[in-house]
């Protein structure tokens, strides 16, 4: 077993086992970093401002190009450059500010191409919809060319995505061969084993030069040994080029660790903590202040404010457009229902929406009964309660179209988990443990479960479990692209007419 003195100070990548590890040793060229000579280097800190500057340049370039091409092709002019520049400036400022707020310019985020494309598309659509609304409200929309604006919307998004693809290639290549230069650091680690390969790799990939490494004794009662290590670290840092001290330690006994690390205050060098152990998980979640009180977010909402805004704008746009186009169909359907059987044209029933808020769902009446009580019988094949017109309406899903008004009122979305009758919600909630999670978002006219074989009646518990599983997948993996995909698949499903009766 290693002695306490052996724990006082350990230096990484020392090949000679007889070397006295109680002395501070400087690692000018750690073997783990040595791959091949740098051809070029770039500061790790320069990545974020460079990415922001390139985004602004791309937005300006595509705005200018789109306006020039459109105006030249249509009227032989180049367009108003002052107006083009002003509009591009507003778009660039909003886009970069939004991206900075969502950490899109961090190097690790720039490497995640899938996430970048999703976030860029969402932000771009939101900004253009927002500016369109502002222009409409201020009645200045006539000053802008609709054709040039649409061309800019599509070409700008394509260019930004193309830029991110190039960033991904550039950064992956740079990180692979350690081409990012950074600050010189010292590591003080509180553990009995060598420094984890993950932390070492993170240092080297992000341009940190590890020059000194000390390991504290794992025996926290051995205060003198631990103090000696800190003293040696302070001695090594004085007069050196070290720009930061990084401490990797458990927070299980924070008061003792804090007292020990207070000795580092004699150095004019920033000290950062890398927490390890169970408590470290708590520090990874977002936090914010309520006055002077720190609060930690243990559970976030299913969607951010931006995501909710984008989805709401999408819902209103689709629902409003569909209502206008379907007015003739609505009138013909209402007339057919009235002539076929007695009763109201619209059927209303209580459903549970977001956070189990009850609302009245609207449908074209397809049955002779209007059930909305404690017991509701689902429609079955050859159900005698279904009217002649109702059978056709249910098969084509035309009976669901009045729910577009529920979407306009904010009670439903175009895409989301299908709402069940309140009586069925109470029943299913007792059978399925995670059933209530479906109410984390607004219910929809169509959903991921409906286009994957779970349309219509739920005959068994397995049917309910399958529907809930797909609904929860949609909630956890929502994107605007997924909504478009589900709408397209819904059209195909309606044409097939299966499980509709």
N, C-alpha and C positions, 0 to 999 in steps of 0.2 A: 504494500500500500504506500502511496506517495506520502512524504512528510509534509508538514505544514509549510516549511520553507519553500518547497517546490511549487506551492500554490501561490506564492507571493507575486511572482511575475513570470508569465510565459509569453514567449514571442512566437508568432506564427512562422511556419515554413523554415524552421531551423533544422538542418539535416544532422548536425552534430549533437548526439544525445548527451555528451559530457559537458556541453556548454553551460556555464553558470547562469541559470534562468533567474536568479535573484537580482541581476543587474539589468538596467534598462538598455535595450538594444534597439538601434534605429534600423529600419528596413528601407534602405534607399531604393532598392529594386526588388520587391517581393516576387519570388518565382512564379506565383499564381498569376501575376499580371504580365509576365514576359511571354509574349507570343511572337511579334515581329515589330520592327521599327515603325513608328508612325510615319505615314506619308503626309498626313495633314491632321490637324486636331481642331476641334471646335468646342467652345465652352459649353458645358451642360446648361448653364444659366441662360445662354443665348438662344436656346431652342424656343422657349415660349415667346419672347418678343419677336423673333424671326418669323415664327408661324403666324403671329397676329399681323405682322407687316405684310406678309405674303397674301393673307386673306384679303386685306384691304386692297392690295394691288390687283388681285384677281377680280374682286367686285368692281373696282373702277374700270379695269380693262374690258370686262364683259359688258358693263353698262355702256361704255363708249362704243364698243364694237357692235352691240345689238342695235343701238340707236342709229349708228352710221349705216349699217347694212340695211336696216328696215327703211329708213327715210330715203336712202339713195336708190334702192330698188323700186320704191313706190312713187316717189315724187322727184327724184333726182337731186335731193338736197342732203346735207349731212346732219341736220338737226341743230337744236339749241344746245351748245356745249355747256353754257352756264347752268341751264336747267338740269342737264344730264349729270353734271358734276355735283350739284346740290343733292339730287336724289340719291346718287351713289354714295355720297358722304353719309347721309342719314342711314341708309341700309348698312353700310360698313360699320358705323358706330354701334348700331343696335345689334348687329350680328356678332361683332367681336365682344361687346359687353356681355351679351347673353352667353357666348361661348366661354368667356373667362369665368363667369359666375358658375358655370357647370363644369369647370376644370377640363375643358376640351383641349387646352393647349399644353397640358402637362405631357412630358415625354412618354410616360407609360400609357396615357390615354391616346396619344397620337399613334401608338403602335397597335391599338385595338381597332382595326379597320372596320369591322362590322358595327361596333358601337359608334364610331365616328360617322359612318354613313347614316345611321339611324338618327343620331342627334343633330347632324347638319341638316338633314331633310326636314326634320320636325321644326327646328329653329327657323329655317329659311321659309317654310310655308307659313309659320306663325307670323313672322315679321311682315311678309308681303300681304297677308290677310289683314293684319293690324293697320298697315299703311293704307291699304285700300279702304278700310273703314274710316280712317281719318280723312282721306281725300274726299270720300262721299259725304261725310259730316260737314266738312268745311267748304264743300261745293267747289273744289279745285280739280276734280277729276278730269274735266274737259281740257285742262292745260297739258295733259300727258297723253301721248299716243298709246292707245290700248294694244296695238300690234307690237310696238317696240317694247312695251312693258312685259307682255307675255313672252316675247322672244328672250328678254333679259331674265325672266323668271326661270325658264327652262335651261338656257345656256349658262346662267350664273350657277345654278345648282350643279349642273354637269361639270363645270369647271372646278368648283370647290371639291366635289367628290374626286375628280381626277387629280387635283392637288394632294388630297389626302392619300391617294394610292401612291403617289411619288414620295410623300413623306414616309409612308410605311416602308417602302423599299430603301430609302436613304437612311432612316434611323436603324432599321434592322441590320443593314450592312455596317453602319458605324458602330453599333453596340457589339456586334460580333467580333470586331477586331480592336475594341477599346480605343476608338478614335476621339472620344470625348474627354477633354481635359477638365479638371476640377480642382477643388481645394485639398490640401493636405490635412489628414485627420489622425487623431489618436483614439483607439478603442480601449475602454475599460470594461471588462466582461465579468459578470458575477456568476460563474459556473465552474464546475470541476473539469469539464471536457474542453477540447479545442473549440475555437470559434466555429459556429455553424457555417456550412458551405453556402447556405442561402444568403446570409448576411455578407459574407465575403464577396459573393458574386454580385450582390446588389451594389456594394461599394465600387467594385471594379467597373461594372457596366455603366455606372452613372458618374464616372470620372473622379471618384474619390481615391486619393492616394493614401493608403494606410501605411504610416511610417512607424508607429509605435503601437504595441498591443500588450495590455496588462490584464491579468486574471486575478480576481479577488478570491480569497479562500472561501470555500463553500461553507465552512464552519463559522456561522455568524457570531458565535460566542468568542471567537478568536479576534478580538477587537484590535489588538496590537499588530497582528499580521496584516489585517486589512488596512489599518492606518499607514503601515510602512509602504504598502503598495501605492496608496494615494500619494504619499510623500515622494516616492520615486517617479510617479507620473508627473507631479508638479515640477520636480527637478528637470525631467526630460523636456517638458514643454517650455520652460524658461529659455529665452534666447533662440528658440527654434522657429521654423516656418509654419508650425501647426496653426491652422485656422479654425479648427473646431475639435472639441472633445465629445465623443459619443460614448454613452454609458448604456450597456445592455444588462438589465437586471430585473429580477422579480420584484413586484410591489407588495408582496405578502406582508413584509415588515417595513412599511414605508418610512416610519418615523426614524428607525435606526439607520436606514439607507440615506435618508435626507441629511441626518446629522453628519454622516461620513462624507457625503458629497459636498457639504458646505465648505470643506477645506479647499475645494477647487476655486472658491471665490477670489482667492489671492491672485488668480491668473486673469488677465484681460482678454479671455478667450470664451466664446460662447460654448455652452455645454448643452447637449441634447440627450434625451433619454429614449432608449428603445425598450419598451416594456415587454416582458415575457411572462408566461404563466396565464392562469385563468383570467386575471383582472385585465390583461392586455386586450381581450376581446371587447370589453366594455368601452375601451378608449378608441376603438375603431368606428364606433357609431357616431352620427352627427350630434352636435350639442348646440345650445343657444342660451342666451341669457334672458331671464325675466326679471328686470330691474337689476339687482346685484346678485341674484340667485342663479346658479348654473343648473341647467336641466339637460339630461341626456336622453336622446330619442331611442327608446327601446323598441318601438314599432312605428314605422312610417306608413303613411297612407298608401293605397295601392298605386296611385299616380301622382305625379308632381303637378303643380299649378299650371305649368306650361303644357304638359300632356293633356290635362283636363280641358284647357282652353282650346287646344288644337282639335281634340275629339269633339268638343261642343260645337266649334265652328263647322267642322265636317258634318255633324249631325244636322244642324240647322240648314246648311246649304243643300244637302241631299234631300231632306224632308220638304223644304220649301219648294224646291224644283219639282219634286215628284208630285206634290199636291197640285201645283199649277198644271202640270202635264196630264194628270189623271182626273181632272174635273169631269170630262165626258163619261169616263168609266164609273166614277162615283155616282153620277146621276142615273145612268142606266142600271147600275146594281141596286140602287135605292128603289127604283121603279119596279124592278123584277121582284124584289123581296115583298114589296107592298101588294103586288098583284098575286103572288103565290100563296101567301098565308097571312093571317091576322097577327098583329103584334107590332112592336116597335121596329124600326129599321136598324137602329144601333143597339147592340147588346153591351151592357156594362157589368163589370165584375171586379170585385176587390182583389188586388194583387199586391205583393210586397216588392218594393223597389230598393233603392240604395239605403243601406242601414235600416232595412225592414220598415221603411216608411210606406204606409198604405196609400194606394191611389186607385182610381177607377180606370181599368183598361177598356179601350173602345174597340169593338169589332162589329162587322156587319152580322146581323142575326142570322144564324144558320139552323137553329133548332126551334122546336115548338115550346120548349121550356126555357126558363130564365133562372138557372140555379146560381145562388150566391150565398149559401148558408154554411152550416157546420159540416154537411155531407154533400159532396159533389161527385157525380159519377162521370168519369172520363168517357169521351166518345169511343165507340167500338165499331168494328166493321159491320155494315148493314144495320146501323143503329136506327131504330124506328123513330127516334126523336128528331132526326135530321130531316129538314124539308127538302123538296125536290131541288129548288134553287140552292139551298144550303149545301147539298152534296156537291154541286159543281163549284160553289164558292170555296169550300174547304179543300177540294182537290187542287184547285189552282192557287190557293192561298190568298185569293182576293179578299176574303173575309178579314184578313189581318191588316189591310191597308189603312183603316181609320186610326191605327196606332201611330201613324205619322203625326197626328195631332198630339198624341202623348209625347212624341219626340220634341215637337215645337215647344210644348209646355215644360220641357225639362225633366219629365218623369221617366223617360226611356231614352235609349240610344238606338241608332240604326243597327249596330252590332253589339251583342252582349249576351249573357245567359238569359234564356227564355224564362219569363216570370210564370210561376205556377199560381193557381188559386190559393188563397190564404189557408183554406182547409187542407189542401195538399201540402203546403209548406210545413204546417204543424205536424203532419203525418210523416213526411220525409225527414224532417229534422230529428225525429226520434229514431229513425232507422240508420241514418248516415251521420257519422261523427263530425265530418267537416262540411256538412251541407250549408251551414250558416255563412261560410266564406263566399258563397255565391252573391251575397248581398254587399260585398265590398265595392261593387261597381253598379252602375245603372243596368237594369235589364234591357234586352234588345229585341227588335223585330225578328232577327235571326241570330244564330250563334254558331260557334265552332262545333258544338255537339250536334246541332241540327244538320250540318253539312257532312257529318261523319257517321250517319246511320242512326241517330237518335231523334228523329223527327216523329212527332205524334205521340201515341199512348206509351206510357211506361208500365209494362205488364208485370215485371218482376223487380225484386230488390237489385238484382244485377243490372237491370236497365237503368235504374236510378243512379247506382254507383258509377256506371259508365258515363252517364250524362254529367254527373258532378265532376268526375275526373277531367273530362274535356273542358268543362266550364272553368275549372280552376287553372288548367293549363293556359287558357286564353287570358285569364286575369293576370297571370304571372308573366306572360310573354307578349303582351299587347304591343302592337305597332300599327301605324296607319296603313302600312303595306298589308298587314294581316287582315285588316278590315276590308280593304279592296278585294283581297283574295276570297274572303268569306262571302262577300256580296256576289262575286262572280260565280262561286260554287253554288250559292243559293239559287241563282237563276237556273242553273243546270238541274238542281234538285227539284225545283218546282216543275220544270218541263218533264222530268221523269215521273212525277206524281206518286211516288211510293210513300207508304205509311201515312197517307192523307185520306181521312174518311170522317 
